[in-house]
Amino acid sequence: MELRDRWIHFKVCDVYIPDPEKLLIELYGNDLVQGKVIDLSDSGAQQGTFAVVKVEGLEQPVIVPVERIRGIL
């Protein structure tokens, strides 16, 4: 089968170049993501507080600086 000029499907994790992380940032870096805050950091000696956020569809919670939160539902 000739693949040239054909649309295909593939997993992001199978991309060889560029790094899959860079690819995701280029494609979706400015998209808004919704999640539920499950904990807040104790900022301690560092400036700023961080939110630990559970995002549906992601296995691991993400950590976001509270100052970067764009909205609260």
C-alpha positions in Angstrom: 0.0 0.0 0.0 1.3 3.5 -0.9 1.4 5.7 2.2 2.6 8.9 0.6 -0.1 11.7 0.7 -2.4 9.5 2.8 -3.8 10.5 6.2 -2.8 8.1 9.0 -3.4 7.5 12.8 -0.6 7.0 15.3 0.0 7.3 19.1 1.8 10.4 20.3 4.1 8.1 22.4 5.3 6.5 19.1 6.6 9.7 17.6 10.4 9.5 17.2 11.1 13.2 16.3 10.3 15.6 17.9 10.2 14.6 21.5 6.5 13.6 22.3 6.5 16.2 25.1 7.5 19.0 22.7 4.8 17.8 20.3 2.1 18.0 22.9 3.2 21.4 24.0 3.1 22.7 20.4 -0.3 21.1 19.7 -2.1 21.8 23.0 0.1 24.1 25.1 -2.5 26.9 25.1 -5.6 24.8 25.7 -7.4 25.1 29.0 -7.7 22.0 31.1 -10.2 21.4 33.9 -9.5 19.5 37.1 -10.4 19.3 40.8 -8.0 20.7 43.4 -7.2 17.8 45.8 -4.5 19.5 47.8 -2.5 22.7 48.2 1.2 22.9 48.9 2.7 24.5 51.9 4.9 27.1 50.1 7.5 27.0 52.9 10.7 28.8 51.8 9.6 29.0 48.2 7.5 31.8 46.8 4.0 30.9 45.7 1.6 28.1 46.5 0.9 25.1 44.2 -2.4 23.2 43.6 -2.4 19.5 43.2 -5.1 18.8 40.6 -6.8 15.6 39.5 -7.7 15.8 35.8 -10.1 13.3 34.4 -8.3 11.0 32.0 -4.9 11.4 33.6 -3.6 8.8 36.0 -1.3 11.1 37.9 -2.4 14.4 39.4 -0.8 17.6 38.0 0.8 20.4 40.0 0.0 24.0 38.9 1.1 27.3 40.5 -2.0 28.8 42.1 -1.2 32.1 40.5 -1.6 30.5 37.1 -5.2 29.2 37.7 -7.3 30.9 35.0 -10.8 30.4 36.5 -12.7 28.7 39.3 -16.0 26.9 38.7 
